[in-house]
Amino acid sequence: MLPPDDLYARLELPVDCSYEAIEVAWRALLKRHHPDIAGPGANAVAKQINVAHDWLSDPDLRARYDRERHPRAVRGVRSGRPIRESAGRDPAREASARTMRRRPDDPEEALVRHFDRIRRLSEDELDRLTLAETQPIAFVASIARFLPKERLRSLGTVDRRVRDALPRSARWDAPTRDAAIGFAYELLLGPFLDEHLSEPFRERVRERLARGWEAAVDQPRYGPNSTAVAAALRRLATAGAADLD
């Protein structure tokens, strides 16, 4: 039998939330309603949270629940596919991902350096950023309510600080702005996501938040043809009317 109430409401999530958001909400709410913190009376709430996670983290059960409880809901494209813990795990890759994510710096200090790097973007980097893939900003919005207060306050300033750091010509270019914001979110929320997402969920979120920025910034110019492209641009810059014709 299907649970009688709204499982998404139990996890404080929208109906079209991603599987990663379900994992974050489940862990964050269990911490908040753990009997050691909220008292013995929280046992019932913790059980309800676990039931909601059991249904919504399983793709088959979630599809069945949605058909019965949300048949008219407009379902957006979820960021990613469900991942079963027992399928496709690679311990070596997970260990490598954990090593890569070690952050010796305070997130706020890392953000300051990120905004300074935005101010120093070259024309080539800005050009590549215009082709960046859309970042999963909706995922960050869906988990914002579970963040510590100080992280939530910082999160609210990221958009403005990115726009202020970008050149005026790039401030309203959506791919450029979102790539810079996505990387800022990864720097700011990394420790929280490390704590609330297991692999491979965590690595998938990191890759999506950071890939637009990392693919465009501090990269060789246009790959293996860098020298040839640079020479062609110099030739075009000095071309006369007859050459151009």
Backbone as a ProteinNet text record, in pm:
[ID]
protein_1_A
[PRIMARY]
MLPPDDLYARLELPVDCSYEAIEVAWRALLKRHHPDIAGPGANAVAKQINVAHDWLSDPDLRARYDRERHPRAVRGVRSGRPIRESAGRDPAREASARTMRRRPDDPEEALVRHFDRIRRLSEDELDRLTLAETQPIAFVASIARFLPKERLRSLGTVDRRVRDALPRSARWDAPTRDAAIGFAYELLLGPFLDEHLSEPFRERVRERLARGWEAAVDQPRYGPNSTAVAAALRRLATAGAADLD
[TERTIARY]
83.4	0	86.8	41.3	114.7	92.9	196.9	177.7	68.2	-13.2	-128.9	-95.4	20.5	51.6	153.7	196.6	288.2	432.1	496.5	633.5	731.2	705	792.9	785.9	664	648.6	722.2	726.5	802.1	949	1002.1	1142.4	1161.6	1051.4	1056.7	1117.1	1075	1130	1018.7	1048.6	949.6	935.4	826.1	796.4	900.5	959.4	1054.5	1200	1222.5	1358.4	1444.7	1576.1	1669.9	1691	1751.7	1783.6	1889.8	1980.2	2079.9	2014.7	1913.9	1843.9	1773.3	1719.9	1654.7	1754.7	1876.6	1979.5	2016.2	2034.6	2071.7	1962	1836.6	1725.3	1711.7	1723.8	1711.3	1814.9	1941.4	2046.7	2032.6	2001.1	1989.9	1873	1758.9	1641.2	1659.3	1727	1751.9	1839.2	1936.9	2019.1	1934.7	1847.7	1765.1	1666.1	1613.7	1508.6	1559.2	1689.6	1743.6	1699.7	1658.3	1612.3	1714.1	1844.7	1946	1945.1	1892.2	1887.8	1748.4	1647.4	1510	1430.5	1489.3	1418.9	1349.7	1305.4	1243.7	1120.1	1051.2	930.2	957.3	1083.7	1117.3	1127.6	1116.8	1129	1030.1	906.4	803.4	836.4	886.3	922	1038.5	1138.3	1253	1210	1115.6	1066	995.6	918.2	849.9	950.6	1058.5	1162.7	1227.5	1254.5	1314.5	1221.7	1093.5	997	993.4	991.8	991.3	1116.1	1229.1	1352.9	1347.6	1297.5	1289.9	1206.9	1096.7	1009.4	1070.3	1118.4	1157.9	1298	1382.2	1516.2	1518.4	1411.8	1400.6	1323.7	1381.7	1314.7	1181.4	1169.4	1043.2	935.1	970.4	872.1	833.8	931.8	901.1	806.2	830.9	742.7	601	589.9	457.2	388.5	463.2	406.8	361.4	444.1	408.8	283.8	272	151.9	25	35.3	-82.7	-109.7	-5.2	-23.6	-6.3	70.5	96.8	77.4	-37.2	-55.2	-57.2	-93.1	-103	15.2	107.8	222.2	305.5	352.9	442.5	582.1	635.3	764.5	875.9	971.2	1086.8	1188.2	1296.4	1404.5	1488.1	1492.4	1570.1	1717.7	1796.7	1941.2	2002	2009.4	2073.7	1977.1	2030.9	1950.7	1973.6	1880	1899.9	2022.9	2084.5	2202.2	2178.2	2191.9	2179.5	2317.5	2321.1	2449.2	2524.6	2452	2518.1	2566.1	2529.3	2558.1	2669.5	2767.5	2867.7	2961.8	2981.3	3069.9	3215.1	3297.8	3440.8	3516.7	3560.1	3625.8	3746.9	3824.9	3944	3904.3	3800.5	3756.1	3699.7	3626.1	3570.7	3681.9	3787.5	3899.9	3969.5	3983.1	4044.8	3961.1	3827.6	3739.5	3749.9	3757.8	3769.2	3899.9	4008	4137	4132.7	4069.2	4062.6	3984.8	3889.4	3803.4	3856.5	3973.5	4027.8	4052.6	3999.5	4011.3	4083	4208.7	4280.2	4235.1	4162.2	4124.7	3982.8	3958.8	3823.2	3741.5	3615.4	3534.4	3524.5	3515.3	3504.5	3632.5	3747.3	3873.1	3883	3837.8	3839	3747.7	3634.7	3544.1	3609.8	3680.6	3748.1	3847	3920.9	4015.8	3941.8	3827.3	3748.8	3700.9	3651.6	3604.1	3720.2	3837.3	3955.1	3992.1	3979.4	4010.1	3910.3	3786.3	3685.7	3727.4	3778.6	3820.4	3937.5	4013.6	4131.6	4108.8	3984.9	3956.6	4007.7	4072.1	4120.2	4007.2	4031.7	3930.1	3902.7	4006.3	3985.8	3898.8	3923.9	3845.2	3700.6	3680.2	3543.5	3472.7	3548.6	3492.1	3446.8	3529.3	3493.5	3378	3371.6	3265.3	3126.9	3122.1	2992	2933.3	3016.8	2971.1	2954.2	2965.3	2955.7	2816.3	2810.9	2682.7	2610.2	2475.6	2394.9	2423.4	2438	2467.8	2339.2	2343.9	2223	2190.7	2160.5	2132	2007.7	1910.7	1787.2	1815.9	1917.3	1953.7	1995.1	2077.2	2123.1	2004.3	1911.7	1794.1	1710.4	1701.9	1617.2	1674.2	1806.3	1865.9	1900.9	1873	1916.5	1862.1	1741	1678.6	1750.7	1835	1905.1	2044.5	2084.7	2221	2231.6	2351.3	2373.9	2350.9	2313.2	2274.7	2386	2510.4	2619.3	2642.7	2624.7	2638.8	2522.7	2405	2288.9	2305.4	2359.2	2382.6	2483.4	2590.1	2690.5	2632.7	2549.1	2487	2405.4	2338.2	2254	2330.1	2461.7	2541.6	2619.9	2618.8	2704.1	2668.8	2541	2500.4	2551.3	2529.2	2571.5	2722.5	2794.2	2940.7	2999.6	2937.7	2983.4	2958.9	2840	2808.7	2903	2930.6	3019.9	3161.9	3204.5	3340.4	3354.7	3248.5	3254.8	3267	3332.7	3331.5	3187.7	3161.9	3025.3	2970	3055	3009	2965.2	3005.8	2974.7	2872.6	2832.1	2747.4	2612.2	2561.4	2427.4	2432.1	2552	2562.8	2537.4	2424.3	2380.2	2481.7	2538.1	2635.1	2757.2	2809.5	2926.3	2893.7	2785	2745	2717.6	2644.9	2609.4	2730.2	2827.1	2947.7	3026.1	3037.7	3108	3032.4	2899.4	2818.3	2824.8	2817.6	2822.3	2950.9	3063.8	3191.5	3197	3139.2	3133.6	3050.7	2940.2	2858.5	2937.9	3016.8	3096.9	3198.1	3261.7	3358.5	3290.8	3175.6	3106.3	3040.4	2978.8	2898.3	2972.6	3096.7	3169.7	3170.8	3210.7	3212.2	3074.5	2969.9	2834	2793.4	2823.4	2787.6	2869.2	2995.9	3077.7	3013.1	2951.5	2892	2756	2682.8	2544.1	2520.1	2623.3	2607.5	2714	2672.6	2767	2807	2913	2950	2855.3	2822.7	2874.8	2792.2	2691	2612.1	2700.4	2792.9	2873.1	2958.1	3025.3	3111	3029.5	2909.1	2824.9	2783.6	2749.3	2712.9	2834.4	2951.6	3072.3	3104.1	3093.3	3125.9	3029.7	2905.1	2807.3	2821.8	2851.9	2868.4	2995.8	3101.9	3232.7	3269.3	3202.4	3256	3258.2	3157.2	3155.9	3275.3	3305.2	3418.2	3550.1	3565	3692.9	3725.3	3624	3649	3694	3671.6	3700.1	3818.5	3846.6	3945	4074.5	4187.7	4320.7	4342.2	4287.8	4304.1	4389.8	4461.3	4538	4445.4	4496.9	4413.7	4379.8	4251.9	4198.4	4268.8	4323.2	4372.6	4497.4	4510.6	4636.2	4671.6	4577.8	4606.1	4636.7	4677.2	4696.8	4789.7	4905.9	5004.2	4949.6	4885.5	4831.1	4720.7	4635.6	4526.5	4582.7	4681.2	4741.8	4805.4	4872.4	4935.5	4830	4719.1	4612.1	4551.5	4533.5	4477.2	4572.3	4702.1	4798.1	4795.6	4782.3	4778.5	4653.7	4540.7	4415.4	4421.1	4488.7	4495.3	4570.2	4660.6	4741.6	4699	4589.9	4548.5	4494.9	4532.7	4481	4349.7	4293.2	4163.4	4169.6	4276.9	4288	4294.4	4370.4	4378	4240.9	4169.8	4038.6	3939.8	3952.1	3863.8	3892.1
-119.7	0	124.6	225.1	350.1	429.2	498.5	586.5	689.1	722.6	808.8	956.9	1000.7	1143.4	1171.6	1296.1	1337.7	1310.7	1215.8	1180	1292.5	1370	1482.7	1587.9	1608	1703.5	1655.3	1524.2	1472.2	1512.4	1511.1	1546.1	1694	1770.7	1915.5	1944.8	1867.1	1879.1	1895.9	1956.9	1963.3	1828.4	1810.8	1682.3	1646	1744.6	1715.4	1718.8	1697.9	1704.6	1590.7	1611.9	1510.8	1405.1	1293.4	1188.3	1235	1321.3	1375.6	1460.5	1539	1620.5	1532.1	1418.9	1325.3	1274.6	1242.3	1193.7	1301.5	1424.7	1534	1557.2	1565.1	1591.2	1480.1	1357	1242.1	1249.9	1270	1273.8	1395.7	1511.6	1633.8	1625.8	1574.7	1565.7	1460.7	1351.3	1250.8	1307.7	1389.8	1453.1	1546.3	1619.8	1717.5	1648.9	1533.5	1464.4	1338.7	1327	1210.5	1216.8	1103.1	1104.2	1162.3	1147.6	1203	1355.9	1412.9	1559.5	1613.1	1551.4	1601.1	1532.5	1432.6	1363.5	1237.4	1149.8	1022.2	1037.6	1149.8	1169.6	1183.5	1200.5	1217.3	1085.1	974.4	843.7	826.9	869.3	853.1	935.5	1056.6	1142.8	1082	1030.2	968.9	849.9	771	656.9	703.6	812.4	866	915.1	977.4	1025	907.2	800.3	681	617.1	612.6	555	638.9	771	858.5	834.9	821	795	659.8	557.9	424.6	425.8	499.1	504.5	589.9	707.8	804.1	781.2	707.3	678.7	556.5	479.1	362.9	405.2	395.3	447	381.1	251.2	182	224.3	229.8	272	418.4	500	641.7	659.5	586.2	595.8	552.3	445	398.1	502.5	557.8	659.2	781.5	825.7	943.6	920	801.3	771.1	778.7	735.7	732.4	866.4	935	1055.3	1186.8	1183.9	1308.7	1288.3	1236.8	1207	1330.3	1445.9	1566.8	1661.3	1620.4	1708.3	1725.4	1845.7	1872.8	1833.8	1729.6	1678.1	1732.1	1802.2	1851.6	1740.4	1771.2	1674.4	1669.8	1555.2	1543.1	1541.8	1601	1605.3	1470.8	1386.4	1257.8	1143.8	1023.5	902.6	847.1	762.9	701.9	613.2	603.6	519	423.7	296.8	197.7	176.4	172.3	159.6	33.7	-72.8	-200.3	-212.1	-116.8	-131.1	-37.6	-93.6	-13.2	62.2	17.1	88.3	56.8	158.8	144.2	203.1	118.4	170.1	257.3	220.2	298.4	438.7	446	576.2	660.9	595.9	669.9	725	645.1	692.6	809.5	799.9	908.3	1034.6	1019.6	1135.9	1201.8	1121.6	1179.4	1255.9	1200.7	1269.1	1401.2	1400.3	1519.7	1631	1593.1	1693.1	1744.8	1700.7	1752.3	1901.7	1976.9	2122.2	2174.3	2212.1	2264.5	2404.7	2471.6	2610.2	2622	2733.8	2767.5	2800.7	2753.9	2782.1	2931	3014.2	3157.7	3212	3163.4	3206.9	3158.3	3034.9	2982.1	3065	3110.1	3194.8	3326.5	3386.8	3513.9	3496.9	3386.9	3362.3	3337.3	3271.2	3245.9	3377.5	3468.1	3596.7	3676.8	3667.1	3735	3674	3540.9	3475.1	3516.9	3536.7	3583.5	3718.8	3805.6	3939.5	3932.5	3821.7	3809.5	3717	3687.8	3601.7	3664.9	3583.6	3631.7	3630	3692.7	3692.7	3550.9	3468.2	3329.5	3253.7	3272.9	3203.5	3250	3378.9	3430.5	3374.4	3360.9	3305.5	3161.7	3080.8	2941.5	2930.2	3020.4	3015.3	3037	3109.8	3130.2	2998.8	2893.8	2763.5	2663.6	2709.4	2618.3	2558.2	2434.1	2367.7	2428.8	2424.8	2478.7	2403	2475.4	2414.5	2380.9	2279	2236.8	2329.9	2456.1	2554	2513.8	2449.1	2409.2	2313	2228	2135.3	2211.6	2314	2392.9	2461.5	2514.2	2578.9	2480.2	2356	2257.2	2212.8	2224.7	2181.4	2298.4	2421.4	2538.8	2537.5	2487.9	2490.9	2401.9	2311.5	2221.1	2269.5	2382.7	2433.2	2501.2	2498.5	2579.5	2727.1	2803.8	2942.9	3024.2	3002.4	3083.3	3050.7	2922.3	2884.8	2941	2942.8	2996.3	3144.6	3217	3360.5	3383.8	3306.1	3320.4	3283.7	3180.3	3137.3	3249.7	3325.9	3433.5	3547.2	3553.6	3662.3	3619.7	3490.8	3440.7	3503.8	3507	3561.4	3704.3	3787.3	3927.6	3939	3862.9	3872.5	3824.9	3723.4	3678	3785.8	3843.3	3948.5	4067.5	4105.4	4219.1	4190	4064.6	4028.8	4014.2	3977.3	3957.6	4091.2	4092.8	4213.2	4248.1	4376.1	4417.8	4344.7	4318.2	4253.7	4109.5	4049	3907.5	3886.2	3991.3	3974.7	3912.8	3936.1	3885.8	3772.7	3716.1	3595	3475.8	3407.6	3303.9	3190.7	3131.5	3023.6	3067.4	3187.5	3237	3258.2	3327.1	3356.2	3227.6	3133.8	3010.6	2921.6	2920.3	2841	2895.3	3027.8	3089	3067.1	3075.3	3052.5	2906.1	2815.5	2673.5	2636.1	2689.3	2658.7	2721.2	2839.7	2903.1	2818.3	2762.3	2675.1	2552.7	2494.3	2377.2	2413.4	2528.8	2571.5	2595.7	2659.3	2696.5	2577.5	2490.1	2381.2	2248.5	2245.4	2119.2	2040.1	2100	2023.5	1970.3	2050	2004.8	1887.5	1896.4	1788.6	1663.1	1679.5	1563.8	1486.2	1559.4	1497.9	1435.3	1491.1	1449	1367	1346.8	1265.2	1156.4	1033	923.5	915.4	839.2	814	709.7	718.5	815.1	942.7	962.2	1084.7	1209	1204.8	1324.2	1363	1266.6	1299	1350.4	1297.8	1343	1489	1526.5	1665.9	1756.6	1714.6	1795.7	1820.5	1714.5	1726.6	1822.1	1817	1903.5	2049.1	2072.8	2210.6	2273	2193.7	2249.4	2239.3	2152.9	2121.2	2240.4	2327.1	2441	2532.1	2561.3	2647.2	2578.5	2453.9	2384.3	2355.9	2342.5	2316.9	2442.8	2559.9	2685.1	2762.4	2744.4	2829.1	2751.4	2820.1	2759.5	2640.6	2648.9	2543.8	2595.7	2505.8	2549.6	2609.9	2700.5	2768.9	2676.3	2639.2	2562.9	2430.3	2372.1	2235.8	2221.9	2111.9	2080.2	2177	2255.9	2346.7	2488.9	2502.8	2636.7	2723.1	2670.2	2748.4	2790	2697.4	2727.4	2832.8	2821.6	2919.1	3057.3	3062.6	3191.9	3256.6	3175.8	3229.7	3281.6	3209.5	3252.6	3384.1	3399.7	3524.1	3641.6	3619.3	3726.5	3765.7	3664.5	3692.6	3771.3	3735.6	3806.5	3949.7	3971	4104.3	4201.4	4150	4237.5	4226.4	4151.5	4130.6	4261.1	4284.9	4400	4368.8	4468.5	4450.4	4342.3	4338.5	4237.8	4096.6	4080.5	3950.7	3905.7	3995.9	3959.8	3928.8	4000.2	3976	3836.5
0	0	0	-74.3	-80	48.5	96.5	212.4	182.1	280.9	255	237.2	286.9	280.2	169	159.1	52.7	96.3	29.7	66	36.2	-69.5	-99.9	11.1	63.4	173.2	297.8	319.5	433.8	424.7	303.7	283.3	250.8	249.4	223.3	86.7	-13.8	-148.4	-250.3	-367.4	-475.3	-543.8	-616.2	-679.9	-785.3	-851.9	-959.3	-912.4	-784	-730.9	-784.5	-779.9	-826.9	-718.6	-759.8	-663.6	-564.5	-609.5	-518.5	-409.8	-446.7	-347.3	-244.6	-289.1	-196.1	-93	-138	-45.8	56	8.9	98.6	202.1	156	246.8	350.5	307.1	397.5	510.3	474.5	576.5	667.8	607.6	687.2	785.1	739.7	826.1	934.8	903.2	1006.1	1117.9	1081.2	1183.8	1270.8	1204.9	1277.4	1370.6	1329.5	1406.3	1475.8	1489	1559.4	1706.2	1765	1905.5	2002.4	1974.5	2064.1	2063.7	1956.8	1944.4	1975.4	1914.9	1928.4	2038.4	2104.2	2210.8	2161.8	2254.8	2217.7	2129.8	2144	2063.8	1916	1878	1736.4	1662.8	1732.6	1667.4	1553.2	1575.9	1473.6	1350.1	1370.9	1257.1	1180.1	1252	1186.2	1100.9	1150.3	1073.2	946	956.1	837.3	733.5	780.4	689.3	617.5	690	629.6	526.9	556.7	462.3	334.2	348.5	230.4	145.9	210.5	136.5	67.2	135.5	75.8	-52.2	-52	-169.6	-281	-245.7	-349.7	-403.1	-331.9	-382.9	-473.7	-473.6	-562.3	-687	-806.3	-927	-955.9	-930	-957.1	-858.3	-730.4	-630.4	-649.8	-685.9	-707.3	-825.9	-934.3	-1050.6	-1015.1	-936.5	-894.1	-806.3	-711.2	-622.4	-701.4	-796.1	-875.5	-958.8	-1015.3	-1095.7	-1011.6	-887.5	-800.8	-733.1	-690.1	-607.6	-683.9	-793.4	-866.9	-1017.3	-1058.8	-1202.2	-1290.8	-1234.8	-1317	-1297.8	-1218.5	-1191.7	-1317.1	-1339.5	-1450.9	-1405.8	-1467.1	-1423.7	-1510.7	-1450.3	-1522.8	-1540.7	-1609.7	-1630.2	-1503.9	-1441.3	-1318.5	-1352.3	-1263.1	-1288.8	-1255	-1355.2	-1334.9	-1318.1	-1322.6	-1307	-1168.3	-1120.6	-989.3	-989.9	-875.7	-861.4	-746.2	-772.3	-665.9	-603.8	-472.5	-403.5	-443.8	-478.9	-507	-650.7	-736.3	-879.4	-922.2	-991.8	-1058.2	-966.7	-843.5	-753.3	-786	-780.1	-808.2	-689.1	-594.9	-474.1	-504.9	-607.5	-641.2	-687.9	-770.2	-819.1	-705.1	-613.4	-501.3	-412.9	-389	-308.8	-377.1	-511.1	-586.7	-578.2	-586.7	-578.6	-441.8	-334.2	-201.1	-186.3	-243.2	-236.6	-311.7	-430.4	-513.2	-443.2	-357.3	-295.4	-162	-121.3	3.7	-9.3	83.9	75.8	199.9	186.4	302.6	339.6	249.7	271.3	324.7	390.9	431.3	306	297.2	177.3	145.3	247.7	222.4	158.9	203.3	142.9	-1	-24.6	-161.7	-250.9	-197.4	-274.9	-312.3	-218.6	-246.4	-361	-359.5	-468.7	-600.6	-592.8	-714.1	-775.7	-693.7	-746.6	-804.6	-742.7	-798.1	-933.1	-946	-1074.3	-1181.5	-1143.8	-1240.3	-1297	-1212.4	-1257.7	-1355.1	-1351.1	-1436.8	-1556	-1589.9	-1704.2	-1833.1	-1915.3	-2044.4	-2146.8	-2260.1	-2366	-2414.4	-2424	-2465.8	-2366.2	-2236.9	-2134.5	-2135.5	-2151.7	-2161	-2283.5	-2392.4	-2515.1	-2492.7	-2425.8	-2400.3	-2300.9	-2204.4	-2104.4	-2166.1	-2278	-2342.8	-2394.4	-2405	-2452.7	-2339.1	-2215.1	-2100.4	-2090.9	-2044.3	-2024	-1904.7	-1910	-1800.9	-1671.9	-1563	-1434.3	-1358.7	-1269.3	-1196.6	-1080.4	-1113	-1009.6	-930.5	-996.8	-928.5	-814.4	-830.7	-723.5	-599.3	-615.9	-501.9	-434.9	-513.4	-455.7	-374.8	-421.6	-353.6	-219.7	-199.9	-73.7	17.4	-26.3	49.3	191.6	211.3	344.2	445.7	396.1	486.7	523.7	468.2	492	628.4	688.3	808.4	777.3	878.2	856.7	791.7	835.5	779.7	633.2	594.4	453.6	372.2	430.1	358.8	333	431.3	411.1	299.2	299.2	193.5	58	55.5	-69.6	-131.8	-46.9	-97	-161.3	-138.9	-196.2	-320.2	-352.7	-461.3	-594.8	-629.4	-759.6	-777.9	-677.3	-687.4	-697.9	-617.3	-617.8	-750.3	-810.7	-942.3	-1047.2	-1047.4	-1145.5	-1129.5	-1004.4	-981.2	-1030.4	-1022.6	-1062.5	-1214	-1282.8	-1427.4	-1501.1	-1617.1	-1700.4	-1739.6	-1760.1	-1792.8	-1914.1	-2011.6	-2134.4	-2112.1	-2000.5	-1976.6	-1865.3	-1798.5	-1679.9	-1710.8	-1829.6	-1862.3	-1963.7	-1984.4	-2065	-1973.6	-1993.8	-1899.7	-1881.8	-1990.2	-1968.4	-1888.4	-1918.2	-1845	-1698.5	-1673.6	-1535.1	-1457.6	-1518.7	-1448	-1422.1	-1515.1	-1492.4	-1373.4	-1365.2	-1251.9	-1121.9	-1127.1	-1007.2	-964.8	-1061.5	-1029.2	-956.9	-1004.9	-940.1	-801	-786.3	-654.5	-558.1	-606.5	-521.8	-476.7	-568.1	-531.1	-423.1	-435.5	-334	-199.6	-203.3	-79.6	-11.3	-89.8	-33.3	-26.9	-77.1	-83.4	46.6	159.9	284.9	324.5	304.7	336.4	247.8	118	26.3	52.6	91.4	128.3	242.3	333.3	452	423.7	327	306.6	180.8	100.3	-19.8	-21.9	-46.5	-63.4	-210.3	-236.7	-375.8	-434.2	-563.4	-661	-674.7	-586.4	-592.9	-581.5	-484.3	-456.8	-576.8	-637.3	-750.5	-868.6	-885	-995.2	-976.3	-855	-828.3	-847	-794.2	-809.8	-956.6	-1037	-1178.4	-1248.6	-1213	-1279.4	-1238.8	-1112.7	-1068.5	-1124.3	-1139.1	-1172.2	-1319.1	-1396.8	-1529.8	-1624.4	-1620.5	-1711.7	-1690.5	-1563.8	-1530.8	-1562.2	-1519.2	-1534.8	-1681.1	-1765.3	-1906.6	-1980.5	-1921.2	-1991.5	-1934.6	-1806.8	-1739.5	-1714.9	-1736.1	-1717.6	-1810.7	-1930.5	-2031	-2146	-2216.7	-2334.7	-2439.5	-2515.5	-2613.8	-2729.7	-2738.4	-2851.5	-2874.3	-2770.2	-2780.6	-2865.6	-2942.7	-3011.9	-3123.9	-3173.1	-3283.6	-3235.5	-3110.7	-3054.4	-3138.8	-3177.5	-3252.1	-3387.8	-3455.6	-3588	-3580.1	-3478.7	-3463.7	-3431.6	-3342.5	-3308	-3430.7	-3512.6	-3634.1	-3731.4	-3744	-3833.8	-3787.7	-3657.2	-3605.6	-3628.1	-3612.6	-3640	-3787.8	-3873.3	-4017.6	-4053.4	-3994.8	-4023.1	-3973.5	-3859.5	-3802.4	-3893.5	-3975.8	-4063.5	-4210.1	-4234.5	-4373.8	-4434.4	-4558.2	-4629.4	-4697.5	-4764.2	-4829.9	-4937.1	-5013.9	-5121	-5062	-4949.7	-4884.2	-4835.2	-4773.8	-4719.8	-4831.2	-4940.2	-5054.7	-5111.2
[MASK]
+++++++++++++++++++++++++++++++++++++++++++++++++++++++++++++++++++++++++++++++++++++++++++++++++++++++++++++++++++++++++++++++++++++++++++++++++++++++++++++++++++++++++++++++++++++++++++++++++++++++++++++++++++++++++++++++++++++++++++++++++++++

